[in-house]
């Protein structure tokens, strides 16, 4: 572009950036529309399978609407199945007194083990611990030492078998 007044040059520069932005957004729009179409096809196929399976369930005189959906959750990269619950169990077994959930979190964060991954977000990590503690409670291996109650941080006590000296090392 020829030499023009600085205001005209700035306008031309802004126009050039906006044209580039429009081109990039148009490309992204086409990509997203293609992905959306692929998702619609997959959703339609899944709905067809759901309908077929629902008919099979109804053949047993059961209500297919009573079956709730399960959200598939991929495993965290590098995590080994059961490694987190094993570390949680070990932390509880090695302590003779009750531990608050935040103390359990601190212990697990200090463990240098690449086989299990704690979420980076504090609340997510606390919820992960709470979910596994409820499984251990249902199996009768831990009890809530503080008697329970909403809004209060829980204290947990291991009541299952403790490992022998050879197992703990």
C-alpha positions, 0 to 999 in steps of 0.5 A: 500500500502506498504511503498514506496518512497514519490514520488511513494506514491504521485503518488499513492495518485494522481491516487487514487483521479483521479480514484475517480474523474472519477467514480464521473464524470461517475455517473454524466454523466449517470445522465445527459444523463438520464435527457437529454433523459427525456427532449427530450421526453418532447420536442417531446411531446410539439412539437407535441402539437404545431403542433396540435394547429398550425393546429387548428389556421390555420383552422381559416385562421390565421398564427400560426407563428405570435403567439410568444412563452411565457417563463414560469417564476415561481413566486418567493418563498413567493411572493404574486401576486400583492404585488410588484406593490402595494408597488410600487404604494404606494411609488409613491402615498405618495410622492408629487414630482417626484422620480427617479427610483433609489430613488424608489428602495431605498424606496422599499428596506427599506420596510420590507415586506415578501410578495414581493421580489426584485431581489438581483442584482441591475440591475435586481431590476431596470429592475423589477421596470421599467417594472412595471412603464411602466405598470402604465404609460400605465394605465395613473397612472404615467407620466415620469416627466423628459420628457423621453430620452434614457440613462437618469435615469427616474423620475416618478410622480404619477398622479392617485388618491391619497389614503385617510388618512384612506387608507394610514395608 
